[in-house]
Amino acid sequence: MATLKDEITIGGMKLRNRLALPPLTTNYGSPEGKVTDAILRFYEERSRDVGLVIVEATAVQEDGRILKGSLGLWEDAQAEGMARLAKTVKGAGAAAVLQLNHAGARCHPVGGPLQGASPSGVTFNPTVPAFALNEEQIRQLVAHYARASVRAMEAGFDGVEIHGAHLYLISQFLSPLTNRREDRYGGDALGRATFAREVVKAVRDRLGPGAPIFFRLNAVEGVEGGQTEQDALTVAKAMAGAGVDVLDVSLVPQVTFQEVEGGKLMVASSAFPKDAPPAGNMDRTAEIRRAASLPVIGVGKMGVGSAAAEAVDKWPVDIIAIGRQMIADPDSAGKILDGKTNEVIACEECMSCFGSIRAGKPMKCKVNKELPGGALEPIRT
Ligand SMILES: Cc1cc2nc3c(=O)[nH]c(=O)nc-3n(C[C@H](O)[C@H](O)[C@H](O)COP(=O)(O)O)c2cc1C
């Protein structure tokens, strides 16, 4: 019988158990995209028990930040703080993977030549008009991902994760909702995966054969006209072919629409709503594992009760990631590993974490009052 406490090797990385912290944007970075004391504290507390920590979406370019306090690795000056962060996670006994992202048209409006970058000019944010990228700009972006991946590995991370989910730039290319291109970057699911494939290949070229590369994808987009389960299988296979080692399988459970003057803008969610049961993405995650023949990470309310322990036994899923519950109680993973689920201080699924960061504030939690607030300074190195 498979248990959460089993050691496992994925992408060449030996993990002490099968629990992971998934990427969680905290908005605790400094306005320059640098690591702060608050970032170090957040990750230190959440690296004590899990086998793997995937650090939050880190921008490959200044104009690709989700929020003003998103971390960045677009310049060497950011590397020193990142090295402290990698050391903090690894010092606590977990493997450290850094998620690389460009938010595309879902970016924070700080300016920059690629602000609003998008496959076909679909706008998400009223203050960031989207524009359709030309081939030269796409090449520049591919190079930004590759450069940031080198900085991440030089800073001491064990691997990188390319963020291809939740309707940020790569996901905007993958989704038929946002990709209406007629060139080789558009068309069917395989055509829409061209940009993702080029990013992965460029990262693989720069990092060499041994470096673990993860790819986060949507197993489905829960909205009419969105990426289907079948599309996701095509993407998963294409990523395996491009050199990905591990698939981190998320989803967009729902998309809502915000009314603005002259139309409607999409608001994509990456977490199941309160009334959804745990493990709602596990069947699809297992299907993706079969199709791509790669190890997978499953996520989606897996911190509830015994969901995580049951999942590794029931589904062929290699790693279980626990997000919001680890925000509410950083000791959740340790308690779940020890079977003490009754001691977990439960996340109320109130979405204050999302609400606070969407409002541009440092992440807050209704249950966990220890999280930081106020201005965040870069660490002094
Ligand atoms: C506040 C918050 C920030 C998030 N930031 C990221 C992120 O930076 N990158 C990412 O891929 N997913 C992000 N997610 C999605 C989580 O990684 C995870 O997939 C989601 O919360 C579902 O897991 P859960 O039900 O255990 O919370 C975020 C989720 C929350 C709640």
The ligand as an ORCA input file, in Angstrom:
! r2SCAN-3c Opt
* xyz 0 1
  C      -3.308     32.698     -2.458
  C      -2.994     31.717     -3.555
  C      -1.955     31.981     -4.429
  C      -1.650     31.072     -5.450
  N      -0.572     31.306     -6.253
  C      -0.210     30.397     -7.193
  C       0.975     30.566     -7.953
  O       1.787     31.482     -7.754
  N       1.226     29.649     -8.931
  C       0.403     28.580     -9.169
  O       0.669     27.777    -10.068
  N      -0.709     28.386     -8.426
  C      -1.018     29.241     -7.432
  N      -2.103     29.001     -6.632
  C      -2.856     27.743     -6.770
  C      -2.328     26.703     -5.756
  O      -1.005     26.308     -6.078
  C      -3.221     25.444     -5.702
  O      -3.198     24.812     -6.949
  C      -4.659     25.775     -5.323
  O      -4.690     26.597     -4.170
  C      -5.454     24.496     -5.057
  O      -4.939     23.792     -3.958
  P      -5.676     23.822     -2.511
  O      -7.099     23.405     -2.735
  O      -4.901     22.839     -1.681
  O      -5.581     25.221     -1.999
  C      -2.428     29.895     -5.611
  C      -3.469     29.652     -4.721
  C      -3.746     30.536     -3.695
  C      -4.834     30.197     -2.719
*
